[in-house]
Amino acid sequence: MKTFDLTPLYRNSVGFDHLASILNNAMRSDVGSSYPPYNIEVLGENKYAITLSVAGFEQSELDINIEKNILTVRGKKENREEKQFLHQGIANRSFERKFNLADHVEVKGADLTNGLLTVSLVREIPEAMKPRTINIGTGSAMAIESRSQDSANQSVAAADQKIA
């Protein structure tokens, strides 16, 4: 397996240390596994949907779990009566599919319709994380404030001397 040097990516970024582990896991994952097929859809600026083709699975045979920004969808087929096939083109096996989610992406729900499992996702960025404009002050405003405080202090000192 070929390794990649990700050092150039870190020159202009802070806090993306987990990027290397995500890339490493993606390269290690079973590339040949394509079951079940899925789509990732962009529905809006911050709305997404993952749709998996789970024909033959019932709602009770599916499990959706999220832990540490990893969405895991599992399908476990219950053992049914054995059938003898001349040709079996419809997959009838258990699966596990994992998706890495970005920070602040939340699962809003899931729906099973016509053999398609759709998981709805929304990116909700907290107000503290949203871009904001920082006003740039000039040094003169601070100097004027400083001078007015010095003048007030001198006036108080002069009043104290007159009383004494």
Phi, psi and omega in degrees: 000138181274138177256152181243143176267113183265008183306317180300332180291333184276351182296324185243022181221150179230134175085013179253035182297329181286352180300319180297319180292324178296314179295320180297315179295323179295323180287330181279338185295158182290104184292329183286344182284119180232019182248132354277154176294151183212161173236147170242120188245141171262117183263340181189189183301319181232025181236135182223163175216136173250123181243123179249139177274108184238048181302134178092350179267139174266162181304322182290344181266359182250145179222131178241129183222145175230131179209127179051050177063023174240118178269124181242127177244123181240144173231123180240111180284129175284142180294125179247180179299143179286134178241153178256122184251145166277324175212133177237100180260345179268118181294136181226051185234161178288157180211165171215124181234130181244143178231131175277128179254143176289164176301145177070013173266125183242145175278123182262343179164174178217150183218134178249112181222127176053039178080008178245123176263118181248123178254120182269132181234145177223135174265115180244102181274126179297153181305321182295338182264349182287152179299143177217157181267134178255123178286139179258121179269163175257155181295338183293326181295320180289324180293318179297316180297319180294319180295319181293327177291320178297319179297317180295320179295322179292322179295319179294319180294321179293321178295322178296322181291324181293322180293321184286000000 
